[in-house]
C-alpha cells in the first residue's frame, strides 16, 4: 500500500492507482494516463515519442485505474471532486465548492494515503475522529429520514465507558444500561464500537432497526473487519439484549474497486467505502465542514498539495 507523497509499487492494485491519479490531478491541476505512467517512473523516453508513450505503451493497470475512476464518479452520486475533459482522457479537480461532499472526499483521500499512525493530527484535529463524524451522518441518512445516530467511540457527552453505555441505552430505549462484567470494564474505551444508528418508532417500544459501526482510516483495516460483533457487545455490556440484534456496519476512508467487494462485505457486514459514504453525506453541517476544511488544508500543505 503506497503512502503519499510516495508512488505505488509495480504490484499496486487498481484502486491504489486511481487514488494516485486523483492526487496527481490535485497536485498538478490535471492528470492523464501518460502523466500517471511518467510519475510512476515507467515512461521510457525516446527521440520519437519525446516523453509521450504510444497508446499501446499505456500499461493495462493504469487503463484499469481510469476505468475505476469512471466507476467512482457514478458511485459518488454527484459528490466526486474531479471530472474528465470532453474526451475522457484527462482528470481535473472541480474548482466549484457548491457540493460540500467534494471536501469530504478529499479528506478521505488524504486520510487513506498519508500515514495515519504518525500524521493523523493536523490543525489540532484528529483525522480518525472526523471519519466517525462522517459515518454518523452517512449511517443516519442511509437508514432513513427519521433515523438517529450517535458517535460512541469519541463521545464528549460521556467521559467513561459505563457512562457511554448508559447514554446509548437511554437513547435507544433498549438494553437497560451498563452492567459490570469484569475488572477491566470501567477502563474500556469503546470495545471497537464507533458509531450507532437506529430508526425509532412513535410507540417507543423495543424491536427496532439498530446498526453498530466501526470506522477505519488508512489502508490496514482488512484484518479488523470482524472485530466488532454487535450481539457479543450487547451481551457483555448491556443489562438486557436488544429485542432485535443490531446489524454490523464498517466504514473506511479507502475507495474499493469491485474486484473483491463481495468477499470484503461478507466479512465486514454493511460496508461503506469512501464513495458510499459520499453517496449518503448530503447536507453536512457547518461544524463538520469547518473541521474537515481545517484538517484537510493542513494535511494537504504538509504533503505538498495545494490547499
C-alpha positions as CSV (number, residue, x, y, z in Angstrom):
1,X,0.0,0.0,0.0
2,X,1.5,3.3,-1.0
3,X,1.8,6.4,1.1
4,X,1.5,9.9,-0.4
5,X,3.7,11.6,-1.4
6,X,5.3,8.3,-2.5
7,X,4.2,6.3,-5.5
8,X,2.5,3.0,-5.8
9,X,4.6,-0.1,-6.4
10,X,4.6,-2.1,-9.6
11,X,2.2,-4.5,-7.9
12,X,-0.3,-1.8,-6.8
13,X,-4.0,-2.6,-7.0
14,X,-6.4,-0.7,-9.3
15,X,-7.9,1.4,-6.5
16,X,-4.4,2.5,-5.4
17,X,-3.5,3.7,-8.9
18,X,-6.9,5.5,-9.1
19,X,-6.0,7.3,-5.8
20,X,-2.6,8.2,-7.2
21,X,-4.2,9.7,-10.3
22,X,-6.6,11.7,-8.1
23,X,-3.7,13.0,-6.0
24,X,-1.6,13.9,-9.1
25,X,-4.6,15.8,-10.5
26,X,-5.0,17.6,-7.2
27,X,-1.2,18.5,-7.1
28,X,-0.6,19.3,-10.8
29,X,-4.1,20.6,-11.8
30,X,-4.6,17.7,-14.2
31,X,-3.7,14.0,-14.7
32,X,-3.8,11.8,-17.8
33,X,-2.7,8.2,-18.2
34,X,0.5,9.5,-19.7
35,X,1.3,11.6,-16.6
36,X,0.5,8.8,-14.3
37,X,2.8,6.5,-16.1
38,X,5.5,9.2,-16.1
39,X,5.2,9.8,-12.4
40,X,5.3,6.1,-11.7
41,X,8.7,6.1,-13.3
42,X,7.6,3.7,-16.1
43,X,8.0,6.1,-19.1
44,X,10.7,5.1,-21.5
45,X,11.5,8.3,-23.5
46,X,13.0,8.2,-27.0
47,X,13.7,10.6,-29.7
48,X,10.4,9.9,-31.4
49,X,8.0,10.0,-28.5
50,X,9.7,12.9,-26.7
51,X,8.4,11.5,-23.4
52,X,4.9,10.6,-24.6
53,X,4.3,6.9,-25.0
54,X,2.4,5.4,-27.8
55,X,-1.2,4.3,-27.0
56,X,-0.2,0.7,-26.7
57,X,2.5,1.7,-24.2
58,X,0.0,2.6,-21.5
59,X,0.0,-0.3,-19.1
60,X,-3.2,-2.1,-18.6
61,X,-3.3,-1.5,-14.9
62,X,-3.2,2.3,-15.5
63,X,-6.1,1.9,-18.0
64,X,-8.0,-0.1,-15.4
65,X,-7.4,2.7,-12.8
66,X,-9.0,5.3,-15.1
67,X,-12.0,2.9,-15.6
68,X,-12.1,2.7,-11.8
69,X,-12.3,6.5,-11.7
70,X,-15.3,6.4,-14.0
71,X,-17.0,4.0,-11.6
72,X,-16.2,6.3,-8.7
73,X,-17.9,9.2,-10.5
74,X,-21.1,7.2,-10.7
75,X,-20.9,5.7,-7.2
76,X,-20.3,9.1,-5.6
77,X,-23.7,10.3,-6.8
78,X,-22.6,13.8,-7.7
79,X,-20.1,14.2,-4.8
80,X,-16.9,13.3,-6.8
81,X,-14.5,16.3,-6.7
82,X,-12.8,15.5,-10.0
83,X,-14.0,15.5,-13.6
84,X,-12.8,14.3,-17.0
85,X,-12.3,16.5,-20.1
86,X,-14.6,16.1,-23.0
87,X,-12.6,13.3,-24.4
88,X,-12.5,11.4,-21.1
89,X,-8.7,11.3,-21.1
90,X,-7.6,14.0,-18.6
91,X,-8.7,14.2,-15.0
92,X,-9.2,17.7,-13.5
93,X,-10.1,18.9,-10.0
94,X,-13.5,20.5,-9.9
95,X,-12.9,24.1,-8.8
96,X,-16.5,24.8,-7.6
97,X,-17.3,24.4,-3.9
98,X,-21.0,24.1,-4.4
99,X,-21.1,20.5,-3.0
100,X,-19.6,20.0,0.5
101,X,-19.0,16.4,-0.3
102,X,-16.1,17.5,-2.5
103,X,-14.2,18.4,0.6
104,X,-15.3,15.2,2.4
105,X,-14.0,13.1,-0.5
106,X,-10.6,14.9,-0.4
107,X,-10.4,14.5,3.3
108,X,-10.9,10.7,2.9
109,X,-8.5,10.5,0.0
110,X,-5.8,12.0,2.2
111,X,-6.7,10.1,5.4
112,X,-6.3,6.9,3.3
113,X,-3.0,7.7,1.7
114,X,-1.0,9.5,4.4
115,X,0.4,7.7,7.4
116,X,-2.5,8.0,9.9
117,X,-0.4,6.5,12.7
118,X,2.2,9.2,12.6
119,X,0.4,12.0,10.9
120,X,-3.3,11.9,12.0
121,X,-3.2,15.2,13.8
122,X,-3.4,18.3,11.7
123,X,-4.7,21.8,12.7
124,X,-5.1,20.4,16.2
125,X,-7.7,17.8,14.9
126,X,-7.6,14.0,15.0
127,X,-8.3,12.9,11.4
128,X,-9.5,9.5,12.6
129,X,-12.3,11.1,14.6
130,X,-13.5,13.0,11.6
131,X,-14.4,9.8,9.9
132,X,-16.6,8.9,12.8
133,X,-18.5,12.1,12.3
134,X,-19.0,11.4,8.6
135,X,-20.0,7.9,9.3
136,X,-22.7,9.0,11.8
137,X,-24.2,11.2,9.1
138,X,-24.0,8.5,6.4
139,X,-25.5,5.9,8.6
140,X,-28.3,8.1,9.7
141,X,-29.2,9.2,6.2
142,X,-29.0,5.6,4.9
143,X,-31.5,4.4,7.5
144,X,-34.0,7.0,6.5
145,X,-35.3,10.4,7.4
146,X,-36.4,9.5,10.9
147,X,-33.2,7.8,11.8
148,X,-30.9,8.9,14.6
149,X,-27.2,8.4,15.2
150,X,-24.6,8.7,18.0
151,X,-20.9,8.8,17.9
152,X,-19.9,6.3,20.6
153,X,-16.1,6.0,20.2
154,X,-15.2,9.6,20.9
155,X,-18.4,10.8,22.6
156,X,-17.7,14.0,24.6
157,X,-21.1,13.7,26.3
158,X,-20.0,10.6,28.3
159,X,-16.4,10.7,29.7
160,X,-16.1,7.0,30.5
161,X,-17.2,3.6,29.1
162,X,-20.1,2.9,31.6
163,X,-21.5,6.4,31.0
164,X,-21.3,5.9,27.3
165,X,-23.2,2.6,27.6
166,X,-25.9,4.3,29.8
167,X,-26.3,7.1,27.4
168,X,-26.6,4.8,24.4
169,X,-29.2,2.6,26.1
170,X,-31.1,5.7,27.1
171,X,-31.2,6.9,23.6
172,X,-32.0,3.5,22.1
173,X,-34.7,2.9,24.8
174,X,-33.3,-0.7,24.9
175,X,-30.6,-2.5,26.7
176,X,-31.3,-1.4,30.2
177,X,-28.0,0.3,30.8
178,X,-24.4,-0.7,31.7
179,X,-23.7,-3.9,33.6
180,X,-20.5,-4.5,35.4
181,X,-18.7,-7.6,34.0
182,X,-15.0,-7.9,34.6
183,X,-12.4,-5.9,36.4
184,X,-11.3,-4.0,33.3
185,X,-14.8,-2.9,32.2
186,X,-14.5,0.6,33.5
187,X,-11.2,1.1,31.8
188,X,-12.6,0.1,28.4
189,X,-12.5,2.8,25.7
190,X,-15.1,1.8,23.2
191,X,-14.6,-2.0,22.6
192,X,-14.5,-1.4,18.8
193,X,-17.8,0.4,18.6
194,X,-17.5,3.9,17.0
195,X,-21.0,4.8,15.6
196,X,-24.5,3.7,16.3
197,X,-27.6,4.5,14.2
198,X,-31.2,3.4,14.6
199,X,-34.7,4.1,13.3
200,X,-37.2,4.6,16.1
201,X,-41.0,4.1,16.2
202,X,-43.5,6.6,17.6
203,X,-44.7,3.8,20.0
204,X,-41.2,3.8,21.6
205,X,-41.3,0.1,22.0
206,X,-38.5,-2.4,21.7
207,X,-37.7,-4.1,18.4
208,X,-36.2,-1.5,16.0
209,X,-33.5,-1.4,13.4
210,X,-30.2,-0.7,15.1
211,X,-26.8,-0.6,13.4
212,X,-23.4,-0.7,15.1
213,X,-20.5,0.6,13.1
214,X,-16.7,0.6,13.2
215,X,-14.6,3.2,11.4
216,X,-11.1,2.9,9.9
217,X,-8.9,5.4,8.1
218,X,-5.7,4.3,6.3
219,X,-5.4,1.0,4.5
220,X,-4.6,-1.5,7.3
221,X,-8.2,-2.4,8.1
222,X,-8.8,-5.8,6.4
223,X,-7.7,-7.8,9.4
224,X,-10.1,-5.8,11.6
225,X,-13.4,-6.2,9.8
226,X,-14.7,-8.9,12.1
227,X,-13.6,-7.3,15.4
228,X,-17.0,-5.7,16.2
229,X,-19.7,-8.3,16.9
230,X,-22.9,-6.4,17.9
231,X,-24.6,-9.3,19.6
232,X,-21.5,-10.1,21.8
233,X,-21.0,-6.4,22.5
234,X,-24.6,-6.2,23.9
235,X,-24.2,-9.5,25.8
236,X,-21.1,-8.1,27.5
237,X,-22.1,-4.6,28.4
238,X,-26.0,-4.3,28.3
239,X,-28.2,-5.4,31.1
240,X,-30.5,-7.0,28.5
241,X,-30.1,-7.9,24.9
242,X,-32.0,-5.7,22.3
243,X,-35.1,-7.5,21.0
244,X,-33.6,-7.5,17.5
245,X,-29.8,-7.9,17.2
246,X,-28.1,-4.9,15.7
247,X,-26.7,-5.2,12.2
248,X,-23.0,-4.6,11.6
249,X,-21.6,-1.6,9.6
250,X,-18.0,-1.0,8.7
251,X,-16.8,2.4,7.4
252,X,-13.5,3.0,5.6
253,X,-11.9,6.1,4.1
254,X,-10.5,3.9,1.3
255,X,-12.3,3.6,-2.0
256,X,-12.5,-0.1,-3.1
257,X,-12.9,-1.4,-6.6
258,X,-15.4,-4.1,-7.4
259,X,-12.8,-6.9,-7.7
260,X,-13.0,-8.2,-4.1
261,X,-16.1,-6.2,-2.9
262,X,-18.3,-9.2,-2.1
263,X,-15.7,-11.1,-0.1
264,X,-14.9,-8.0,1.9
265,X,-18.6,-7.3,2.5
266,X,-19.2,-10.8,3.7
267,X,-16.6,-10.3,6.4
268,X,-17.3,-6.6,7.2
269,X,-21.1,-6.5,7.2
270,X,-22.7,-3.5,5.6
271,X,-19.6,-2.0,4.1
272,X,-19.3,1.8,3.5
273,X,-16.2,2.7,1.5
274,X,-15.3,6.3,0.5
275,X,-17.8,6.5,-2.3
276,X,-20.7,5.0,-0.3
277,X,-20.0,7.5,2.5
278,X,-20.1,10.3,0.0
279,X,-23.3,9.0,-1.5
280,X,-25.0,9.4,1.9
281,X,-23.4,12.6,3.3
282,X,-25.6,15.1,1.7
283,X,-26.2,18.3,3.7
284,X,-23.2,18.2,6.0
285,X,-23.5,20.9,8.7
286,X,-21.1,23.8,9.2
287,X,-19.3,22.4,12.2
288,X,-18.3,19.2,10.4
289,X,-17.3,21.2,7.3
290,X,-15.1,23.6,9.3
291,X,-13.3,20.7,10.9
292,X,-12.9,18.9,7.6
293,X,-11.6,22.0,5.9
294,X,-9.1,22.8,8.7
295,X,-7.7,19.3,8.8
296,X,-7.6,18.8,5.0
297,X,-5.9,22.1,4.4
298,X,-3.2,21.4,6.9
299,X,-2.7,17.8,5.8
300,X,-2.5,18.9,2.1
301,X,0.1,21.6,2.9
302,X,2.2,19.1,4.8
303,X,2.2,16.7,1.9
304,X,2.9,19.2,-1.0
305,X,-0.7,19.6,-2.2
306,X,-2.5,22.9,-2.9
307,X,-4.8,23.7,-0.1
